[in-house]
Amino acid sequence: SFSALNLLIPIGTLFGYIYYKRTRINIKAYDVFFIVLYIYFYITYFALLPDLFFRPTFNEEVYVRASSNVVSQGLNLYLLFYLIAIKGKDILLPRRVIVYSTINLILIIIQGSRAGLIIGFIMFIIVLYYYLKEKNTKLPKYYFAPIILLMLLVIIKVGIPYYNSFQDAQISFRLSEDIRSVAQKTFLNNLDSSSLYFGYPSGYQFTPSLISQGGLTYTYNVALDVWNRYSIFGLFVLLVILFNRILNQKTHKIPLYLIVPILIYSSVESLFLPSYWDVLLFIALFLKKKDKVNL
């Protein structure tokens, strides 16, 4: 289902990637945007919550055509962008990023996205590893207790179905959790001789019209979405680029551990290709150590 935007957005992202390489970055401006994000999500989401952890009847569709998962996605992806952007410029990781990753994880625990929690905890560990590696030091002992506590909270939120006693209130929750598998199964099961190679027609719905905006036209999986938007040949090109990137890590600036969150998110959300977050992919996949960048 190719459209003009499927071509224009990657072209725009390419110009953004070139601009990133040629322009100095202002770390303080990046820090300010963290504060802006926290204020925005507080006003539009956290201030509306009847309870921080127990809210079975609260409607999580607080954003236009999107659930509260926007909160975890925004926090995780902006932190990842922050890390990749400064790594690409060879800038030392400031200590305050540990604070950002901790605040992010706490807020995501409150928000409750399972995928967001997993990514948030991985990001928290990556930040600690990244910082300690650059400083060539060990983690202070007083960090272990908070880390263990955060890990237990993530396990509890991800692994324990705390809505068991509220069966009626679980309907929308179960739908939001199961909608991914429905969309992906529909995509694979309904393939025919045309969609196998060129994707489904524009507007094809991969889920029933059980949500307020109707059926979904994406699959919560970047690989399947690329297949649908750019054909099976586009998917093949993407896989070749990714495989080549993994094999040639020594020639690239961005370490593979910063690509892991992108891969995990890509398996459960339709966040990339095409998207304004695609600049993450361009920097992570294409920026090489020999490339000249304006610090």
C-alpha positions as CSV (number, residue, x, y, z in Angstrom):
1,S,0.0,0.0,0.0
2,F,2.5,2.6,-1.2
3,S,1.8,6.3,-0.8
4,A,3.6,9.5,-1.4
5,L,4.3,9.9,2.4
6,N,6.0,6.5,2.4
7,L,8.6,8.1,0.1
8,L,8.6,11.7,1.4
9,I,9.2,10.9,5.0
10,P,12.4,8.8,4.5
11,I,13.7,11.6,2.2
12,G,13.0,14.1,4.9
13,T,14.7,11.9,7.4
14,L,17.8,11.7,5.2
15,F,18.0,15.5,5.2
16,G,17.6,15.4,9.0
17,Y,20.5,12.9,9.2
18,I,22.7,15.1,7.0
19,Y,21.8,18.1,9.2
20,Y,22.7,16.2,12.3
21,K,26.1,15.4,10.9
22,R,26.9,18.9,9.9
23,T,25.4,20.8,12.9
24,R,26.6,21.2,16.5
25,I,24.2,19.9,19.1
26,N,23.3,21.8,22.3
27,I,23.1,19.3,25.2
28,K,21.3,21.9,27.4
29,A,18.6,22.2,24.8
30,Y,18.2,18.4,24.8
31,D,17.9,18.6,28.6
32,V,15.3,21.3,28.4
33,F,13.2,19.0,26.2
34,F,13.2,16.3,28.9
35,I,11.6,18.9,31.2
36,V,9.1,19.8,28.6
37,L,8.2,16.2,28.1
38,Y,7.7,15.6,31.8
39,I,5.4,18.7,32.1
40,Y,3.4,17.8,29.0
41,F,2.8,14.2,30.1
42,Y,1.9,15.3,33.6
43,I,-0.7,17.8,32.3
44,T,-2.2,15.4,29.7
45,Y,-2.0,12.1,31.5
46,F,-0.6,11.8,35.1
47,A,-2.7,14.7,36.5
48,L,-5.9,12.8,35.3
49,L,-5.2,9.5,37.0
50,P,-7.5,8.6,39.9
51,D,-4.8,6.3,41.3
52,L,-1.2,5.8,40.5
53,F,-1.3,2.0,40.3
54,F,-4.9,0.8,40.6
55,R,-7.4,2.2,38.1
56,P,-9.4,-0.6,36.4
57,T,-12.1,1.6,35.0
58,F,-9.9,4.5,33.8
59,N,-10.0,5.1,30.1
60,E,-6.4,5.0,28.9
61,E,-7.3,6.5,25.4
62,V,-6.4,10.0,26.5
63,Y,-4.7,11.0,23.3
64,V,-6.1,11.5,19.8
65,R,-6.2,8.1,18.1
66,A,-3.7,6.7,20.7
67,S,-3.7,5.2,24.2
68,S,-1.5,6.2,27.1
69,N,1.3,4.0,25.6
70,V,2.3,7.3,23.9
71,V,3.8,8.2,27.3
72,S,6.2,5.3,27.6
73,Q,7.0,5.5,23.9
74,G,7.9,9.2,24.1
75,L,10.0,8.8,27.2
76,N,11.9,5.7,26.0
77,L,12.5,6.9,22.4
78,Y,13.6,10.4,23.4
79,L,16.1,9.0,25.9
80,L,17.3,6.6,23.2
81,F,17.6,9.6,20.8
82,Y,19.6,11.5,23.4
83,L,22.0,8.6,23.9
84,I,22.5,8.0,20.2
85,A,22.8,11.7,19.3
86,I,25.6,12.4,21.8
87,K,27.3,9.1,21.1
88,G,27.4,9.9,17.4
89,K,29.1,13.2,18.3
90,D,31.6,11.6,20.7
91,I,30.3,13.6,23.6
92,L,30.7,12.1,27.1
93,L,27.5,11.0,28.7
94,P,26.5,13.5,31.5
95,R,25.7,12.1,34.9
96,R,22.2,13.6,34.9
97,V,21.1,11.1,32.2
98,I,21.0,8.5,35.0
99,V,18.4,10.7,36.7
100,Y,16.4,11.0,33.5
101,S,16.4,7.2,33.0
102,T,15.3,6.7,36.6
103,I,12.5,9.2,36.3
104,N,11.4,7.7,33.0
105,L,11.3,4.2,34.5
106,I,9.2,5.3,37.5
107,L,6.7,7.2,35.2
108,I,6.5,4.2,32.9
109,I,5.8,1.9,35.9
110,I,2.9,4.2,36.8
111,Q,1.7,4.3,33.2
112,G,1.8,0.5,32.9
113,S,2.7,-0.4,29.3
114,R,4.3,-3.9,29.3
115,A,6.5,-3.3,26.3
116,G,7.3,0.2,27.6
117,L,8.3,-1.3,31.0
118,I,10.7,-3.8,29.4
119,I,12.3,-1.2,27.2
120,G,12.4,1.3,30.1
121,F,14.3,-1.1,32.3
122,I,16.6,-2.0,29.5
123,M,17.3,1.7,28.9
124,F,18.0,2.2,32.6
125,I,20.6,-0.6,32.5
126,I,22.1,0.7,29.2
127,V,22.5,4.2,30.7
128,L,24.3,2.8,33.8
129,Y,26.5,0.6,31.6
130,Y,27.2,3.4,29.2
131,Y,28.1,5.9,32.0
132,L,30.3,3.5,34.0
133,K,32.1,2.3,30.9
134,E,33.0,5.9,29.9
135,K,34.1,6.7,33.4
136,N,35.9,3.4,33.7
137,T,34.5,2.9,37.2
138,K,32.3,0.5,39.1
139,L,28.7,0.9,40.3
140,P,28.6,2.2,43.8
141,K,27.1,-0.3,46.3
142,Y,24.3,2.1,47.3
143,Y,22.9,1.8,43.8
144,F,22.0,-1.9,44.1
145,A,19.0,-1.6,46.4
146,P,17.1,1.0,44.2
147,I,18.0,-1.1,41.1
148,I,16.6,-4.3,42.7
149,L,13.5,-2.4,43.8
150,L,12.9,-1.0,40.3
151,M,13.4,-4.5,38.8
152,L,10.9,-6.0,41.2
153,L,8.4,-3.3,40.4
154,V,8.8,-4.0,36.7
155,I,8.4,-7.8,37.2
156,I,5.2,-7.2,39.2
157,K,3.7,-4.8,36.7
158,V,4.6,-7.0,33.7
159,G,4.0,-10.5,35.1
160,I,1.1,-10.3,37.5
161,P,-2.4,-9.7,36.1
162,Y,-3.7,-7.4,38.8
163,Y,-7.1,-7.0,37.2
164,N,-8.3,-10.5,37.9
165,S,-11.1,-9.5,40.3
166,F,-12.5,-7.0,37.8
167,Q,-13.5,-9.1,34.8
168,D,-15.9,-6.5,33.4
169,A,-13.2,-3.8,33.5
170,Q,-10.7,-6.1,31.8
171,I,-12.4,-6.1,28.4
172,S,-10.7,-3.0,26.9
173,F,-7.4,-4.0,28.6
174,R,-7.4,-7.5,27.1
175,L,-8.3,-6.0,23.7
176,S,-5.4,-3.5,23.8
177,E,-3.0,-6.3,24.7
178,D,-4.3,-8.8,22.2
179,I,-4.8,-6.4,19.3
180,R,-1.2,-6.9,18.2
181,S,-1.5,-10.6,17.6
182,V,-4.8,-10.1,15.8
183,A,-3.3,-7.6,13.4
184,Q,-0.2,-9.7,12.7
185,K,-2.2,-12.9,12.2
186,T,-4.5,-11.2,9.9
187,F,-1.6,-9.8,7.8
188,L,0.0,-13.3,7.5
189,N,-3.1,-15.3,7.0
190,N,-4.7,-13.1,4.4
191,L,-1.7,-12.9,2.0
192,D,-2.5,-13.6,-1.6
193,S,-0.5,-13.5,-4.8
194,S,-0.6,-9.7,-4.9
195,S,-0.2,-8.7,-1.3
196,L,2.6,-11.3,-0.9
197,Y,4.8,-9.2,-3.1
198,F,3.4,-5.6,-3.0
199,G,1.4,-5.4,0.3
200,Y,-2.3,-4.8,0.9
201,P,-4.4,-2.1,-0.7
202,S,-4.3,1.3,1.0
203,G,-6.7,1.5,4.0
204,Y,-6.8,-2.3,4.5
205,Q,-7.8,-3.0,8.1
206,F,-5.9,-5.7,10.0
207,T,-8.3,-5.7,13.0
208,P,-12.0,-5.6,13.5
209,S,-13.7,-2.3,14.2
210,L,-13.7,-2.8,17.9
211,I,-12.0,0.4,18.9
212,S,-13.4,3.9,18.8
213,Q,-11.5,4.8,15.6
214,G,-12.3,1.6,13.7
215,G,-10.0,-1.1,12.5
216,L,-6.2,-0.6,12.4
217,T,-4.3,-0.3,9.2
218,Y,-0.9,-1.2,10.7
219,T,0.3,-4.4,12.4
220,Y,2.3,-3.3,15.5
221,N,5.4,-4.8,13.8
222,V,7.8,-2.7,11.8
223,A,9.0,-5.6,9.6
224,L,5.4,-6.4,8.5
225,D,4.6,-2.7,8.1
226,V,7.6,-2.3,5.8
227,W,6.5,-5.3,3.9
228,N,3.0,-3.8,3.5
229,R,4.2,-0.3,2.6
230,Y,7.3,-0.9,0.6
231,S,6.7,-4.5,-0.7
232,I,8.6,-7.7,0.1
233,F,11.5,-6.3,-1.8
234,G,11.7,-3.3,0.6
235,L,11.7,-5.7,3.5
236,F,14.5,-7.6,2.0
237,V,16.6,-4.4,1.6
238,L,15.9,-3.5,5.2
239,L,17.0,-7.0,6.4
240,V,20.2,-6.8,4.3
241,I,21.0,-3.4,5.8
242,L,20.4,-4.6,9.3
243,F,22.4,-7.8,8.8
244,N,25.3,-5.9,7.3
245,R,25.2,-3.4,10.1
246,I,25.5,-6.2,12.7
247,L,28.4,-7.8,10.9
248,N,30.3,-4.5,10.5
249,Q,29.9,-3.1,14.0
250,K,33.6,-2.2,14.2
251,T,33.3,0.4,11.5
252,H,30.2,2.2,13.0
253,K,30.0,4.7,15.8
254,I,26.8,3.6,17.5
255,P,27.2,0.4,19.6
256,L,24.9,-2.5,19.1
257,Y,23.5,-2.3,22.6
258,L,21.8,1.0,21.6
259,I,20.1,-0.7,18.7
260,V,18.6,-3.5,20.9
261,P,15.8,-1.2,22.2
262,I,14.9,-0.3,18.6
263,L,14.6,-3.9,17.6
264,I,12.5,-4.8,20.6
265,Y,10.1,-1.9,20.1
266,S,9.9,-2.7,16.4
267,S,8.5,-6.1,17.1
268,V,5.6,-4.8,19.2
269,E,4.9,-1.3,17.9
270,S,4.6,0.5,14.6
271,L,7.0,3.3,15.5
272,F,9.4,3.4,12.5
273,L,9.5,3.5,8.7
274,P,8.0,6.0,8.0
275,S,8.1,8.1,11.2
276,Y,9.7,11.2,12.6
277,W,11.7,8.8,14.9
278,D,13.4,7.4,11.8
279,V,16.4,9.7,12.3
280,L,17.3,7.2,15.1
281,L,17.6,4.5,12.6
282,F,19.6,6.5,10.2
283,I,22.2,7.5,12.8
284,A,22.3,4.0,14.3
285,L,22.5,2.1,11.0
286,F,24.7,4.4,8.9
287,L,26.9,6.7,11.0
288,K,30.5,5.4,10.7
289,K,33.6,6.1,12.7
290,K,35.3,7.7,9.6
291,D,32.4,10.1,9.0
292,K,33.1,13.7,9.7
293,V,30.6,15.2,12.1
294,N,30.4,18.7,13.5
295,L,30.7,18.5,17.2
